[in-house]
Amino acid sequence: MINDLHGFIPALAGNVAIITGGHTGLGFGTSIELAKHGARVYIASRSEAKFKDAKRDIIAEHPEADIRLLKLDLADLDSVREAAEWFSHQELSLHLLINNAGVMCVPYEETKEGFEMQVAVNYIGHFLFTELLLPMLQRTIEKADKGSVRIVNVSSDGHAKLAPKEGIVFSDMNMKNFSVWARYGHSKLANVLHAKELAKRYPDILTFSLHPGTVKTNLSAGPISSTPLYRLIKPLVELGAPGPRKGAANILFAAVSPSLKREADNGAYLLPVGKVSAPSKAGSDAKMAENLWDWTVNALRSRGY
Ligand SMILES: NC(=O)c1ccc[n+]([C@@H]2O[C@H](COP(=O)([O-])OP(=O)(O)OC[C@H]3O[C@@H](n4cnc5c(N)ncnc54)[C@H](OP(=O)(O)O)[C@@H]3O)[C@@H](O)[C@H]2O)c1
């Protein structure tokens, strides 16, 4: 029964949350639970139609839910900037930023800013979005309950299994000659390192990265489009996997569980559910996290962002 799934979620009235990709999959599972517990939830989505469907489904279950659209295309940095600006005119506070949206193993393509699609959506778009919302997150700390202002980067255990063993490929961030899987793992490693560096630079905000577990969602559309044989192994990969309502547990835990503490846990990587765990060797590399931050800031500034 859905109501018993996530007993660790406290009352969230007065809290404001943004969930990227919050209209579907794990994002939907997160949005509905946060809204159910009283948070005002901004679903950051590139599709108004998909947002409306999600809002309809949430309201059908929880008529009192406060669900709003934040228009955002992470593959377009102008859209990212506009979304952050628009949001800062809507709200005075932001308690939870959940960087959840993602693509997996989509065929090679570059955004108009020249970034490969997986690293662009999964990491660079989220980096800029987070950077632009940091002032608001910091202002919120002054008036919020201790530990309630958080950033959650939804990564994957693919950061360890699929990324190049040496870690971030600074000389070739688009990785055109690597496999789609290596590019996915690389972007997810960037999510882990980003969380680690955020926790170091902004210690008053609780920041986590995590693997949600294997969950049945639309994410497999990517590998099916780039690797048609994936359709055959998909049932095996997803054997016994939960759906997104249950599968959102680790994201929700990272976002709101009072048992995670700033002093002990900030910057941690979580395995489901709520298990503070060591990421890969590269994902634990503080110098790599710092270098990735600098690389990203340079890449954004050189393009006018
Ligand atoms: N499912 C798993 O087993 C699993 C395992 C490990 C990690 N993860 C991670 O979990 C996160 C959520 O994935 P999911 O499994 O819930 O997959 P999903 O159902 O495919 O959801 C992905 C979400 O990302 C959004 N998105 C994609 N490109 C976007 C863009 N350019 N701008 C804004 N939003 C965009 C999608 O929106 P549209 O509907 O508009 O495409 C969708 O809402 C991802 O970061 C993924 O890497 C999932």
The ligand as an SDF file (V2000), in Angstrom:
LIG
                    3D

 48 52  0  0  0  0  0  0  0  0999 V2000
   15.1840    3.8740  -13.4040 N   0  0  0  0  0  0  0  0  0  0  0  0
   16.3320    3.3760  -12.9590 C   0  0  0  0  0  0  0  0  0  0  0  0
   16.4940    2.1470  -12.8280 O   0  0  0  0  0  0  0  0  0  0  0  0
   17.4730    4.2860  -12.6190 C   0  0  0  0  0  0  0  0  0  0  0  0
   18.6670    3.7150  -12.1280 C   0  0  0  0  0  0  0  0  0  0  0  0
   19.7280    4.5600  -11.8170 C   0  0  0  0  0  0  0  0  0  0  0  0
   19.5790    5.9280  -11.9500 C   0  0  0  0  0  0  0  0  0  0  0  0
   18.4150    6.4610  -12.4310 N   0  0  0  0  0  0  0  0  0  0  0  0
   18.3190    7.9270  -12.5670 C   0  0  0  0  0  0  0  0  0  0  0  0
   17.0590    8.3550  -12.1060 O   0  0  0  0  0  0  0  0  0  0  0  0
   16.7290    9.6010  -12.7250 C   0  0  0  0  0  0  0  0  0  0  0  0
   15.2750    9.5770  -13.1520 C   0  0  0  0  0  0  0  0  0  0  0  0
   15.1280    8.6520  -14.1980 O   0  0  0  0  0  0  0  0  0  0  0  0
   13.8430    7.7220  -14.3930 P   0  0  0  0  0  0  0  0  0  0  0  0
   14.3030    6.3420  -14.2250 O   0  0  0  0  0  0  0  0  0  0  0  0
   12.7070    8.2290  -13.6030 O   0  0  0  0  0  0  0  0  0  0  0  0
   13.5970    7.9090  -15.9610 O   0  0  0  0  0  0  0  0  0  0  0  0
   12.4340    8.5970  -16.7940 P   0  0  0  0  0  0  0  0  0  0  0  0
   11.1150    8.0200  -16.3970 O   0  0  0  0  0  0  0  0  0  0  0  0
   12.8540    8.4840  -18.2240 O   0  0  0  0  0  0  0  0  0  0  0  0
   12.4700   10.1090  -16.3350 O   0  0  0  0  0  0  0  0  0  0  0  0
   13.4630   10.9910  -16.7960 C   0  0  0  0  0  0  0  0  0  0  0  0
   12.9420   12.3960  -16.6470 C   0  0  0  0  0  0  0  0  0  0  0  0
   13.9450   13.3080  -17.1400 O   0  0  0  0  0  0  0  0  0  0  0  0
   13.3110   14.2600  -17.9630 C   0  0  0  0  0  0  0  0  0  0  0  0
   14.2020   14.8540  -18.9540 N   0  0  0  0  0  0  0  0  0  0  0  0
   14.9080   14.2260  -19.9230 C   0  0  0  0  0  0  0  0  0  0  0  0
   15.5430   15.1300  -20.6950 N   0  0  0  0  0  0  0  0  0  0  0  0
   15.2230   16.3570  -20.1940 C   0  0  0  0  0  0  0  0  0  0  0  0
   15.5590   17.6880  -20.5610 C   0  0  0  0  0  0  0  0  0  0  0  0
   16.3160   17.9650  -21.6160 N   0  0  0  0  0  0  0  0  0  0  0  0
   15.0700   18.7010  -19.8140 N   0  0  0  0  0  0  0  0  0  0  0  0
   14.2680   18.4610  -18.7480 C   0  0  0  0  0  0  0  0  0  0  0  0
   13.9030   17.2170  -18.3710 N   0  0  0  0  0  0  0  0  0  0  0  0
   14.3740   16.1890  -19.0800 C   0  0  0  0  0  0  0  0  0  0  0  0
   12.2120   13.4620  -18.6560 C   0  0  0  0  0  0  0  0  0  0  0  0
   11.2820   14.3490  -19.2420 O   0  0  0  0  0  0  0  0  0  0  0  0
   10.5000   13.9750  -20.6180 P   0  0  0  0  0  0  0  0  0  0  0  0
    9.3160   13.1740  -20.2010 O   0  0  0  0  0  0  0  0  0  0  0  0
   10.1580   15.3260  -21.1850 O   0  0  0  0  0  0  0  0  0  0  0  0
   11.4700   13.2080  -21.4780 O   0  0  0  0  0  0  0  0  0  0  0  0
   11.6810   12.6540  -17.4910 C   0  0  0  0  0  0  0  0  0  0  0  0
   10.7720   13.4170  -16.7290 O   0  0  0  0  0  0  0  0  0  0  0  0
   17.7340    9.7920  -13.8550 C   0  0  0  0  0  0  0  0  0  0  0  0
   18.6870   10.7600  -13.4730 O   0  0  0  0  0  0  0  0  0  0  0  0
   18.3910    8.4230  -13.9960 C   0  0  0  0  0  0  0  0  0  0  0  0
   19.7210    8.5080  -14.4580 O   0  0  0  0  0  0  0  0  0  0  0  0
   17.3640    5.6650  -12.7660 C   0  0  0  0  0  0  0  0  0  0  0  0
  1  2  1  0
  2  3  2  0
  2  4  1  0
  4  5  1  0
  4 48  2  0
  5  6  2  0
  6  7  1  0
  7  8  2  0
  8  9  1  0
  8 48  1  0
  9 10  1  0
  9 46  1  0
 10 11  1  0
 11 12  1  0
 11 44  1  0
 12 13  1  0
 13 14  1  0
 14 15  2  0
 14 16  1  0
 14 17  1  0
 17 18  1  0
 18 19  2  0
 18 20  1  0
 18 21  1  0
 21 22  1  0
 22 23  1  0
 23 24  1  0
 23 42  1  0
 24 25  1  0
 25 26  1  0
 25 36  1  0
 26 27  1  0
 26 35  1  0
 27 28  2  0
 28 29  1  0
 29 30  1  0
 29 35  2  0
 30 31  1  0
 30 32  2  0
 32 33  1  0
 33 34  2  0
 34 35  1  0
 36 37  1  0
 36 42  1  0
 37 38  1  0
 38 39  2  0
 38 40  1  0
 38 41  1  0
 42 43  1  0
 44 45  1  0
 44 46  1  0
 46 47  1  0
M  CHG  2   8   1  16  -1
M  END
$$$$
